[in-house]
Amino acid sequence: MKIEFLGAAREVTGSCTLLEFGKRKVLVDFGMEQGADTYENTPMPVSPVDIDCVLLTHAHIDHSGKLPTLVANGFKGKIYATGATVKLCSIMLLDSAHIQEQEAFWRNKRAKRSGAKEYIPLYTADDVQKTLPHFENCDYNTEYQIFDDFKVRFIDAGHLLGSASIEITFFEDGEEHILLFSGDIGNVDRPLINDPTLPERAEYVVIESTYGNRLHERREDYSEQLINIIDDTMARGGNLVIPSFAVGRTQELLYLLHFIKKEKLTKYDFPVYVDSPLCVEATEIYSEKSELMDYYDSETLNYINSGENILSFNGLKFAKTSEESMAINADTTPKIIISASGMCEAGRIRHHLKHNLWREDSTVLFVGYQAEGTLGRSVIEGAKEIKMFGEKIQVRAKIATIKGISGHADQEHLIGWLKNIKTPIRTIFVNHGSEISAEEFSEKVFDEVGVQAIVPYNGGTYDLLNDKCLAVGNTIKIEKKSYVKPSSAYERLLLAGKRLMSVIEKNKQGANKDLAKLTDKINELCNKWER
């Protein structure tokens, strides 16, 4: 079994890992990056046509967001994921496509005036529609025989509705081996979903390290913290703006606000706006009684079975259209605005920040991880001024966070997750964390678990059974000033090139006449585009 790290290596987003055994090629996640690169990315080394299947840990875009590019470039296999992940991906990937198409519209409108290059989205809504039939629903704790020598089991990772760690059992030379991908491991005692299921067996482990070098602060009651922030903001007559991940975190906030309103835990009566089509659709999915019941914790199930809608309350308003979104800031009533994206990199939240960051009476509340290089990270680290929509905006609003609300396990919980594995662990790979976090967590793993943990670079490739590094990967950090990140159009071109090579290899025994025609066509294309 060969494993190659193609994303989220010494970085937090863009999860993607390629497994090769025999003639089989399997991807675990294929996520979109958010924020700046630390190391240059390694292009996909194989054509999407040659990938046999994808195993998806959960629906967040940094794990699922580039799946439509596979299908657009010839992938014909299945995407295995839990039922809740499949359901959420059906809206999240469409939302991602719409954002890209909208960005292309506005950028190309400006490009016509300035003479800039045309912007091509990575994929379109049509590509997403062609991707959805590839999904295959899987249940927790059930073994699925994917190939004769390869089976998988999804276990609850407690990070998001339907999120999973994936246990892969494969056979080489007649011997059974187990490779475990943690996915994103959730925090404990969170609203709506279960705590992570602790694994019991693995020979090789790939584990995330988002908070690998940190312990979450002493947890104060979520509701009490939120109430204090609400009261402080409303007393000043401002708005409480919450950049939130549309799926998962938004629903947790609505859960908390439901009980704050129900129990009259604040003296202020204020409207709450959820402003994001994706947030609205996700909330509707979370509110469904039938399909997703198995994914909730027992407390949530009791509320649902009693007929209580725990994601709704008086004063809750959903903004679906752009006109409804714009009307929110035209209204001077102090209010709570929940909008995406959670790292402030795209979506309607940027407009709400533009209208509120400069106001001393308003508060911006961050309730999720902010990756390095994102606008959210800049604000939370104390930026006095930011630039949005070509305009400089002073940061005068109060910047706040809620302690302990993270959706990721901290160092202590990650170590506990590893320690629960009863079988001897041969190799541990640490990914999905900043370089500092991953390195420090690897040291902690050695101290606490007694296994030397590897922190791979992007492009790092390993032969598992022979404990051999086949390629170290990209070890030179990017010079930020000189590095130009490849465009989405170039990424599509690279995948198309891999597909062409795959076609050539598969026609090795083709008729000479047909091969000559194909050769002429390729040469015509090269003659046209060679510079």
DRENKOL-257419 format. One record per residue (C-alpha): residue number from 1; residue in three letters; x, y, z. Coordinates in steps of 0.02 Angstrom, whole numbers, plus 50000, padded with zeros to 5 digits. Example, Ala and Ser with C-alpha at 12.3 -4.5 7.8 and 13.67 -1.06 7.14 Angstrom:
(1, "ALA", (50615, 49775, 50390)) (2, "SER", (50684, 49947, 50357)) 
***
This chain:
(1, "MET", (50000, 50000, 50000)) (2, "LYS", (50069, 50168, 49946)) (3, "ILE", (50002, 50328, 50026)) (4, "GLU", (50030, 50502, 49954)) (5, "PHE", (49980, 50663, 50042)) (6, "LEU", (49909, 50789, 49918)) (7, "GLY", (49824, 50913, 50034)) (8, "ALA", (49812, 50972, 50216)) (9, "ALA", (49995, 50925, 50242)) (10, "ARG", (50065, 51052, 50365)) (11, "GLU", (49908, 51154, 50325)) (12, "VAL", (49730, 51147, 50390)) (13, "THR", (49624, 51143, 50232)) (14, "GLY", (49617, 51054, 50065)) (15, "SER", (49617, 50876, 50132)) (16, "CYS", (49665, 50746, 50001)) (17, "THR", (49759, 50582, 50013)) (18, "LEU", (49792, 50455, 49875)) (19, "LEU", (49805, 50268, 49912)) (20, "GLU", (49879, 50148, 49785)) (21, "PHE", (49882, 49959, 49805)) (22, "GLY", (49902, 49841, 49658)) (23, "LYS", (49813, 49927, 49514)) (24, "ARG", (49686, 50011, 49630)) (25, "LYS", (49686, 50198, 49664)) (26, "VAL", (49578, 50271, 49803)) (27, "LEU", (49559, 50451, 49860)) (28, "VAL", (49517, 50494, 50040)) (29, "ASP", (49434, 50666, 50030)) (30, "PHE", (49461, 50795, 49894)) (31, "GLY", (49443, 50963, 49978)) (32, "MET", (49457, 51144, 49930)) (33, "GLU", (49590, 51255, 50009)) (34, "GLN", (49550, 51409, 50111)) (35, "GLY", (49684, 51537, 50148)) (36, "ALA", (49864, 51546, 50090)) (37, "ASP", (49978, 51398, 50049)) (38, "THR", (50129, 51364, 50159)) (39, "TYR", (50208, 51243, 50035)) (40, "GLU", (50177, 51227, 49849)) (41, "ASN", (50043, 51101, 49806)) (42, "THR", (50081, 50938, 49717)) (43, "PRO", (49973, 50912, 49562)) (44, "MET", (49861, 50759, 49560)) (45, "PRO", (49982, 50623, 49500)) (46, "VAL", (49849, 50517, 49415)) (47, "SER", (49704, 50549, 49299)) (48, "PRO", (49529, 50558, 49378)) (49, "VAL", (49482, 50423, 49252)) (50, "ASP", (49600, 50303, 49341)) (51, "ILE", (49535, 50335, 49518)) (52, "ASP", (49428, 50186, 49569)) (53, "CYS", (49331, 50269, 49710)) (54, "VAL", (49330, 50408, 49840)) (55, "LEU", (49305, 50389, 50028)) (56, "LEU", (49235, 50549, 50103)) (57, "THR", (49250, 50587, 50289)) (58, "HIS", (49122, 50729, 50294)) (59, "ALA", (49035, 50867, 50198)) (60, "HIS", (49138, 51021, 50243)) (61, "ILE", (49205, 51102, 50085)) (62, "ASP", (49387, 51086, 50139)) (63, "HIS", (49359, 50897, 50127)) (64, "SER", (49230, 50881, 49987)) (65, "GLY", (49242, 51043, 49888)) (66, "LYS", (49339, 50984, 49735)) (67, "LEU", (49244, 50822, 49701)) (68, "PRO", (49151, 50895, 49550)) (69, "THR", (49317, 50926, 49463)) (70, "LEU", (49349, 50739, 49466)) (71, "VAL", (49185, 50701, 49379)) (72, "ALA", (49211, 50843, 49255)) (73, "ASN", (49377, 50763, 49209)) (74, "GLY", (49316, 50585, 49185)) (75, "PHE", (49298, 50504, 49358)) (76, "LYS", (49171, 50363, 49345)) (77, "GLY", (49183, 50279, 49515)) (78, "LYS", (49081, 50292, 49675)) (79, "ILE", (49100, 50417, 49818)) (80, "TYR", (49069, 50324, 49982)) (81, "ALA", (49004, 50429, 50128)) (82, "THR", (48875, 50423, 50267)) (83, "GLY", (48694, 50463, 50224)) (84, "ALA", (48701, 50630, 50314)) (85, "THR", (48861, 50678, 50223)) (86, "VAL", (48780, 50635, 50056)) (87, "LYS", (48628, 50741, 50099)) (88, "LEU", (48732, 50890, 50154)) (89, "CYS", (48850, 50879, 50004)) (90, "SER", (48699, 50895, 49889)) (91, "ILE", (48677, 51075, 49948)) (92, "MET", (48855, 51121, 49997)) (93, "LEU", (48933, 51079, 49829)) (94, "LEU", (48795, 51171, 49735)) (95, "ASP", (48823, 51321, 49846)) (96, "SER", (49010, 51313, 49811)) (97, "ALA", (48975, 51308, 49624)) (98, "HIS", (48855, 51455, 49633)) (99, "ILE", (48983, 51559, 49729)) (100, "GLN", (49115, 51520, 49597)) (101, "GLU", (48996, 51560, 49454)) (102, "GLN", (48944, 51722, 49537)) (103, "GLU", (49126, 51769, 49566)) (104, "ALA", (49164, 51731, 49384)) (105, "PHE", (49021, 51843, 49328)) (106, "TRP", (49081, 51994, 49427)) (107, "ARG", (49266, 51967, 49395)) (108, "ASN", (49240, 51948, 49209)) (109, "LYS", (49128, 52101, 49206)) (110, "ARG", (49274, 52201, 49279)) (111, "ALA", (49398, 52110, 49167)) (112, "LYS", (49310, 52173, 49011)) (113, "ARG", (49337, 52352, 49069)) (114, "SER", (49517, 52327, 49126)) (115, "GLY", (49578, 52203, 48996)) (116, "ALA", (49619, 52072, 49129)) (117, "LYS", (49615, 51885, 49096)) (118, "GLU", (49449, 51794, 49098)) (119, "TYR", (49413, 51703, 49261)) (120, "ILE", (49358, 51521, 49242)) (121, "PRO", (49273, 51437, 49392)) (122, "LEU", (49345, 51272, 49451)) (123, "TYR", (49175, 51192, 49417)) (124, "THR", (48994, 51236, 49385)) (125, "ALA", (48824, 51188, 49453)) (126, "ASP", (48806, 51071, 49305)) (127, "ASP", (48965, 50981, 49359)) (128, "VAL", (48890, 50961, 49534)) (129, "GLN", (48730, 50886, 49464)) (130, "LYS", (48835, 50759, 49371)) (131, "THR", (48931, 50720, 49531)) (132, "LEU", (48784, 50684, 49648)) (133, "PRO", (48736, 50516, 49568)) (134, "HIS", (48911, 50452, 49609)) (135, "PHE", (48877, 50460, 49798)) (136, "GLU", (48844, 50298, 49889)) (137, "ASN", (48757, 50303, 50060)) (138, "CYS", (48844, 50210, 50201)) (139, "ASP", (48791, 50180, 50382)) (140, "TYR", (48900, 50194, 50536)) (141, "ASN", (48981, 50035, 50603)) (142, "THR", (48944, 49929, 50448)) (143, "GLU", (49080, 49849, 50343)) (144, "TYR", (49072, 49881, 50156)) (145, "GLN", (49169, 49769, 50038)) (146, "ILE", (49230, 49891, 49905)) (147, "PHE", (49350, 49771, 49817)) (148, "ASP", (49396, 49590, 49851)) (149, "ASP", (49547, 49646, 49951)) (150, "PHE", (49481, 49810, 50020)) (151, "LYS", (49338, 49851, 50139)) (152, "VAL", (49290, 50004, 50241)) (153, "ARG", (49193, 50049, 50397)) (154, "PHE", (49133, 50223, 50446)) (155, "ILE", (49131, 50270, 50631)) (156, "ASP", (49058, 50428, 50706)) (157, "ALA", (49190, 50566, 50717)) (158, "GLY", (49075, 50685, 50814)) (159, "HIS", (49128, 50837, 50712)) (160, "LEU", (48977, 50868, 50601)) (161, "LEU", (48814, 50780, 50564)) (162, "GLY", (48870, 50623, 50474)) (163, "SER", (49057, 50653, 50497)) (164, "ALA", (49162, 50496, 50505)) (165, "SER", (49329, 50420, 50539)) (166, "ILE", (49362, 50287, 50408)) (167, "GLU", (49433, 50117, 50451)) (168, "ILE", (49508, 50033, 50297)) (169, "THR", (49548, 49848, 50298)) (170, "PHE", (49659, 49791, 50155)) (171, "PHE", (49750, 49631, 50113)) (172, "GLU", (49927, 49614, 50042)) (173, "ASP", (50016, 49449, 50022)) (174, "GLY", (49871, 49365, 50109)) (175, "GLU", (49890, 49467, 50268)) (176, "GLU", (49761, 49587, 50340)) (177, "HIS", (49809, 49767, 50379)) (178, "ILE", (49708, 49912, 50449)) (179, "LEU", (49732, 50094, 50399)) (180, "LEU", (49630, 50220, 50498)) (181, "PHE", (49591, 50398, 50442)) (182, "SER", (49531, 50506, 50586)) (183, "GLY", (49445, 50637, 50477)) (184, "ASP", (49406, 50789, 50584)) (185, "ILE", (49380, 50730, 50762)) (186, "GLY", (49247, 50827, 50856)) (187, "ASN", (49246, 50908, 51025)) (188, "VAL", (49142, 50830, 51164)) (189, "ASP", (48975, 50881, 51242)) (190, "ARG", (48918, 50983, 51092)) (191, "PRO", (48737, 51018, 51045)) (192, "LEU", (48643, 50905, 50924)) (193, "ILE", (48773, 50769, 50887)) (194, "ASN", (48858, 50627, 50977)) (195, "ASP", (49033, 50629, 51049)) (196, "PRO", (49166, 50548, 50938)) (197, "THR", (49167, 50358, 50938)) (198, "LEU", (49336, 50297, 50999)) (199, "PRO", (49425, 50176, 50882)) (200, "GLU", (49490, 50009, 50945)) (201, "ARG", (49604, 49944, 50808)) (202, "ALA", (49728, 50010, 50681)) (203, "GLU", (49901, 49968, 50616)) (204, "TYR", (49924, 50135, 50526)) (205, "VAL", (49840, 50299, 50574)) (206, "VAL", (49819, 50466, 50487)) (207, "ILE", (49762, 50591, 50618)) (208, "GLU", (49715, 50775, 50608)) (209, "SER", (49800, 50906, 50717)) (210, "THR", (49698, 51066, 50699)) (211, "TYR", (49715, 51095, 50887)) (212, "GLY", (49858, 50973, 50909)) (213, "ASN", (49965, 51093, 51011)) (214, "ARG", (49825, 51171, 51113)) (215, "LEU", (49703, 51134, 51251)) (216, "HIS", (49533, 51214, 51239)) (217, "GLU", (49506, 51345, 51373)) (218, "ARG", (49406, 51296, 51525)) (219, "ARG", (49233, 51276, 51458)) (220, "GLU", (49107, 51398, 51523)) (221, "ASP", (48924, 51371, 51484)) (222, "TYR", (48898, 51409, 51300)) (223, "SER", (48731, 51493, 51332)) (224, "GLU", (48798, 51602, 51471)) (225, "GLN", (48942, 51664, 51363)) (226, "LEU", (48824, 51701, 51218)) (227, "ILE", (48700, 51790, 51332)) (228, "ASN", (48837, 51905, 51401)) (229, "ILE", (48893, 51950, 51225)) (230, "ILE", (48714, 51981, 51169)) (231, "ASP", (48674, 52091, 51320)) (232, "ASP", (48834, 52193, 51298)) (233, "THR", (48801, 52222, 51112)) (234, "MET", (48616, 52262, 51130)) (235, "ALA", (48653, 52383, 51273)) (236, "ARG", (48768, 52478, 51154)) (237, "GLY", (48633, 52480, 51020)) (238, "GLY", (48736, 52386, 50892)) (239, "ASN", (48726, 52226, 50791)) (240, "LEU", (48802, 52059, 50838)) (241, "VAL", (48879, 51989, 50679)) (242, "ILE", (48928, 51805, 50682)) (243, "PRO", (49032, 51733, 50539)) (244, "SER", (48979, 51551, 50546)) (245, "PHE", (49005, 51390, 50451)) (246, "ALA", (48840, 51364, 50363)) (247, "VAL", (48828, 51181, 50407)) (248, "GLY", (48851, 51128, 50587)) (249, "ARG", (48899, 51285, 50680)) (250, "THR", (48748, 51387, 50621)) (251, "GLN", (48629, 51251, 50682)) (252, "GLU", (48719, 51243, 50851)) (253, "LEU", (48696, 51430, 50871)) (254, "LEU", (48510, 51418, 50829)) (255, "TYR", (48495, 51279, 50958)) (256, "LEU", (48572, 51392, 51091)) (257, "LEU", (48467, 51542, 51040)) (258, "HIS", (48309, 51436, 51043)) (259, "PHE", (48332, 51402, 51229)) (260, "ILE", (48392, 51578, 51268)) (261, "LYS", (48233, 51646, 51192)) (262, "LYS", (48122, 51510, 51265)) (263, "GLU", (48186, 51534, 51442)) (264, "LYS", (48194, 51725, 51424)) (265, "LEU", (48377, 51724, 51479)) (266, "THR", (48408, 51898, 51411)) (267, "LYS", (48303, 52054, 51440)) (268, "TYR", (48321, 52109, 51259)) (269, "ASP", (48201, 52064, 51121)) (270, "PHE", (48298, 52058, 50959)) (271, "PRO", (48277, 51981, 50787)) (272, "VAL", (48398, 51849, 50725)) (273, "TYR", (48439, 51844, 50539)) (274, "VAL", (48514, 51691, 50457)) (275, "ASP", (48583, 51762, 50296)) (276, "SER", (48649, 51630, 50179)) (277, "PRO", (48551, 51518, 50060)) (278, "LEU", (48662, 51374, 50115)) (279, "CYS", (48631, 51408, 50300)) (280, "VAL", (48444, 51407, 50265)) (281, "GLU", (48448, 51244, 50166)) (282, "ALA", (48560, 51160, 50293)) (283, "THR", (48445, 51211, 50435)) (284, "GLU", (48298, 51136, 50340)) (285, "ILE", (48395, 50973, 50322)) (286, "TYR", (48440, 50972, 50508)) (287, "SER", (48255, 50997, 50547)) (288, "GLU", (48199, 50843, 50448)) (289, "LYS", (48131, 50707, 50560)) (290, "SER", (48154, 50549, 50457)) (291, "GLU", (48316, 50530, 50360)) (292, "LEU", (48442, 50598, 50485)) (293, "MET", (48370, 50541, 50652)) (294, "ASP", (48508, 50413, 50678)) (295, "TYR", (48641, 50548, 50678)) (296, "TYR", (48576, 50651, 50826)) (297, "ASP", (48620, 50628, 51009)) (298, "SER", (48489, 50563, 51131)) (299, "GLU", (48447, 50734, 51204)) (300, "THR", (48409, 50806, 51033)) (301, "LEU", (48306, 50652, 50987)) (302, "ASN", (48200, 50675, 51143)) (303, "TYR", (48161, 50855, 51094)) (304, "ILE", (48121, 50806, 50915)) (305, "ASN", (48008, 50662, 50970)) (306, "SER", (47914, 50779, 51086)) (307, "GLY", (47874, 50891, 50937)) (308, "GLU", (47986, 51037, 50988)) (309, "ASN", (48074, 51126, 50844)) (310, "ILE", (48240, 51163, 50928)) (311, "LEU", (48305, 51263, 50780)) (312, "SER", (48165, 51391, 50776)) (313, "PHE", (48100, 51531, 50887)) (314, "ASN", (48008, 51698, 50883)) (315, "GLY", (48106, 51831, 50791)) (316, "LEU", (48204, 51709, 50680)) (317, "LYS", (48211, 51767, 50500)) (318, "PHE", (48292, 51686, 50349)) (319, "ALA", (48363, 51789, 50206)) (320, "LYS", (48368, 51691, 50045)) (321, "THR", (48374, 51824, 49910)) (322, "SER", (48506, 51958, 49888)) (323, "GLU", (48369, 52089, 49911)) (324, "GLU", (48324, 52015, 50081)) (325, "SER", (48509, 52014, 50126)) (326, "MET", (48533, 52198, 50082)) (327, "ALA", (48378, 52245, 50182)) (328, "ILE", (48459, 52180, 50342)) (329, "ASN", (48587, 52320, 50348)) (330, "ALA", (48459, 52450, 50297)) (331, "ASP", (48361, 52409, 50456)) (332, "THR", (48430, 52505, 50607)) (333, "THR", (48355, 52386, 50736)) (334, "PRO", (48492, 52304, 50843)) (335, "LYS", (48500, 52123, 50788)) (336, "ILE", (48599, 51963, 50774)) (337, "ILE", (48662, 51921, 50599)) (338, "ILE", (48726, 51744, 50567)) (339, "SER", (48806, 51726, 50396)) (340, "ALA", (48933, 51625, 50298)) (341, "SER", (49072, 51593, 50263)) (342, "GLY", (49143, 51555, 50434)) (343, "MET", (49319, 51615, 50389)) (344, "CYS", (49252, 51771, 50300)) (345, "GLU", (49332, 51720, 50135)) (346, "ALA", (49174, 51726, 50030)) (347, "GLY", (48987, 51746, 50038)) (348, "ARG", (48870, 51873, 50116)) (349, "ILE", (48964, 51888, 50281)) (350, "ARG", (49088, 52004, 50195)) (351, "HIS", (48949, 52129, 50160)) (352, "HIS", (48894, 52124, 50342)) (353, "LEU", (49073, 52150, 50399)) (354, "LYS", (49086, 52298, 50282)) (355, "HIS", (48932, 52376, 50364)) (356, "ASN", (48978, 52335, 50544)) (357, "LEU", (49166, 52321, 50572)) (358, "TRP", (49186, 52510, 50578)) (359, "ARG", (49045, 52530, 50707)) (360, "GLU", (49101, 52545, 50888)) (361, "ASP", (48930, 52489, 50948)) (362, "SER", (48934, 52323, 50854)) (363, "THR", (49017, 52157, 50896)) (364, "VAL", (49093, 52027, 50780)) (365, "LEU", (49087, 51857, 50864)) (366, "PHE", (49198, 51716, 50797)) (367, "VAL", (49137, 51541, 50837)) (368, "GLY", (49252, 51433, 50731)) (369, "TYR", (49431, 51401, 50679)) (370, "GLN", (49510, 51536, 50570)) (371, "ALA", (49644, 51467, 50453)) (372, "GLU", (49806, 51560, 50424)) (373, "GLY", (49793, 51685, 50281)) (374, "THR", (49604, 51708, 50296)) (375, "LEU", (49516, 51873, 50328)) (376, "GLY", (49441, 51802, 50487)) (377, "ARG", (49616, 51760, 50554)) (378, "SER", (49673, 51939, 50518)) (379, "VAL", (49527, 52014, 50615)) (380, "ILE", (49539, 51895, 50762)) (381, "GLU", (49727, 51930, 50777)) (382, "GLY", (49695, 52116, 50797)) (383, "ALA", (49701, 52196, 50624)) (384, "LYS", (49658, 52381, 50639)) (385, "GLU", (49610, 52396, 50456)) (386, "ILE", (49557, 52275, 50321)) (387, "LYS", (49521, 52291, 50137)) (388, "MET", (49361, 52227, 50058)) (389, "PHE", (49279, 52265, 49891)) (390, "GLY", (49424, 52381, 49850)) (391, "GLU", (49389, 52486, 50005)) (392, "LYS", (49486, 52509, 50168)) (393, "ILE", (49381, 52479, 50323)) (394, "GLN", (49432, 52525, 50501)) (395, "VAL", (49405, 52389, 50632)) (396, "ARG", (49317, 52477, 50776)) (397, "ALA", (49189, 52345, 50822)) (398, "LYS", (49216, 52235, 50975)) (399, "ILE", (49295, 52068, 50925)) (400, "ALA", (49240, 51920, 51030)) (401, "THR", (49250, 51730, 51040)) (402, "ILE", (49159, 51595, 51137)) (403, "LYS", (49272, 51484, 51242)) (404, "GLY", (49268, 51298, 51209)) (405, "ILE", (49142, 51300, 51067)) (406, "SER", (49267, 51229, 50941)) (407, "GLY", (49208, 51087, 50831)) (408, "HIS", (49380, 51005, 50839)) (409, "ALA", (49456, 50898, 50976)) (410, "ASP", (49602, 50976, 51068)) (411, "GLN", (49769, 50895, 51105)) (412, "GLU", (49707, 50800, 51257)) (413, "HIS", (49559, 50726, 51164)) (414, "LEU", (49664, 50682, 51011)) (415, "ILE", (49789, 50588, 51120)) (416, "GLY", (49644, 50501, 51209)) (417, "TRP", (49573, 50449, 51040)) (418, "LEU", (49741, 50370, 50993)) (419, "LYS", (49766, 50287, 51161)) (420, "ASN", (49600, 50196, 51145)) (421, "ILE", (49669, 50093, 51000)) (422, "LYS", (49703, 49921, 51075)) (423, "THR", (49808, 49845, 50934)) (424, "PRO", (49993, 49892, 50911)) (425, "ILE", (50010, 50046, 50801)) (426, "ARG", (50150, 50035, 50675)) (427, "THR", (50148, 50209, 50597)) (428, "ILE", (50058, 50373, 50633)) (429, "PHE", (50046, 50516, 50508)) (430, "VAL", (49996, 50688, 50572)) (431, "ASN", (49908, 50804, 50449)) (432, "HIS", (49769, 50936, 50441)) (433, "GLY", (49856, 51061, 50556)) (434, "SER", (49969, 51211, 50541)) (435, "GLU", (50153, 51165, 50532)) (436, "ILE", (50182, 51215, 50714)) (437, "SER", (50029, 51123, 50775)) (438, "ALA", (50069, 50964, 50678)) (439, "GLU", (50252, 50961, 50732)) (440, "GLU", (50214, 50990, 50915)) (441, "PHE", (50074, 50862, 50913)) (442, "SER", (50191, 50732, 50835)) (443, "GLU", (50310, 50756, 50982)) (444, "LYS", (50165, 50736, 51104)) (445, "VAL", (50113, 50575, 51015)) (446, "PHE", (50287, 50502, 51038)) (447, "ASP", (50289, 50551, 51222)) (448, "GLU", (50113, 50487, 51261)) (449, "VAL", (50083, 50345, 51137)) (450, "GLY", (50261, 50287, 51109)) (451, "VAL", (50251, 50290, 50919)) (452, "GLN", (50360, 50401, 50809)) (453, "ALA", (50236, 50510, 50714)) (454, "ILE", (50276, 50573, 50539)) (455, "VAL", (50223, 50748, 50484)) (456, "PRO", (50218, 50731, 50294)) (457, "TYR", (50247, 50871, 50169)) (458, "ASN", (50134, 50901, 50021)) (459, "GLY", (50181, 50765, 49897)) (460, "GLY", (50255, 50655, 50033)) (461, "THR", (50238, 50472, 49980)) (462, "TYR", (50262, 50316, 50087)) (463, "ASP", (50264, 50127, 50066)) (464, "LEU", (50168, 50073, 50221)) (465, "LEU", (50214, 49889, 50233)) (466, "ASN", (50400, 49921, 50205)) (467, "ASP", (50407, 50076, 50317)) (468, "LYS", (50489, 50169, 50176)) (469, "CYS", (50479, 50352, 50121)) (470, "LEU", (50469, 50353, 49931)) (471, "ALA", (50464, 50543, 49911)) (472, "VAL", (50484, 50679, 50043)) (473, "GLY", (50376, 50804, 49948)) (474, "ASN", (50386, 50993, 49938)) (475, "THR", (50496, 51051, 50081)) (476, "ILE", (50534, 51229, 50026)) (477, "LYS", (50416, 51361, 50094)) (478, "ILE", (50330, 51476, 49973)) (479, "GLU", (50399, 51652, 49957)) (480, "LYS", (50235, 51745, 49977)) (481, "LYS", (50286, 51895, 49874)) (482, "SER", (50343, 51798, 49722)) (483, "TYR", (50224, 51649, 49724)) (484, "VAL", (50074, 51656, 49609)) (485, "LYS", (49946, 51522, 49653)) (486, "PRO", (49888, 51424, 49500)) (487, "SER", (49718, 51478, 49437)) (488, "SER", (49566, 51363, 49439)) (489, "ALA", (49578, 51356, 49249)) (490, "TYR", (49757, 51292, 49262)) (491, "GLU", (49703, 51159, 49389)) (492, "ARG", (49572, 51098, 49266)) (493, "LEU", (49704, 51096, 49127)) (494, "LEU", (49821, 50988, 49233)) (495, "LEU", (49683, 50861, 49265)) (496, "ALA", (49639, 50860, 49080)) (497, "GLY", (49823, 50826, 49042)) (498, "LYS", (49822, 50677, 49161)) (499, "ARG", (49665, 50614, 49075)) (500, "LEU", (49749, 50628, 48905)) (501, "MET", (49898, 50525, 48965)) (502, "SER", (49776, 50395, 49033)) (503, "VAL", (49690, 50386, 48863)) (504, "ILE", (49859, 50365, 48775)) (505, "GLU", (49912, 50224, 48892)) (506, "LYS", (49747, 50132, 48871)) (507, "ASN", (49764, 50138, 48680)) (508, "LYS", (49935, 50055, 48679)) (509, "GLN", (49868, 49907, 48579)) (510, "GLY", (49757, 50013, 48468)) (511, "ALA", (49756, 50005, 48277)) (512, "ASN", (49900, 50101, 48199)) (513, "LYS", (49779, 50202, 48092)) (514, "ASP", (49682, 50260, 48247)) (515, "LEU", (49841, 50298, 48343)) (516, "ALA", (49907, 50402, 48200)) (517, "LYS", (49746, 50504, 48197)) (518, "LEU", (49756, 50534, 48384)) (519, "THR", (49940, 50583, 48369)) (520, "ASP", (49900, 50708, 48233)) (521, "LYS", (49762, 50785, 48338)) (522, "ILE", (49877, 50802, 48489)) (523, "ASN", (50014, 50879, 48384)) (524, "GLU", (49890, 51002, 48306)) (525, "LEU", (49839, 51053, 48481)) (526, "CYS", (50019, 51071, 48538)) (527, "ASN", (50066, 51174, 48386)) (528, "LYS", (49923, 51292, 48423)) (529, "TRP", (49964, 51316, 48608)) (530, "GLU", (50154, 51303, 48616)) (531, "ARG", (50229, 51469, 48664)) 
***
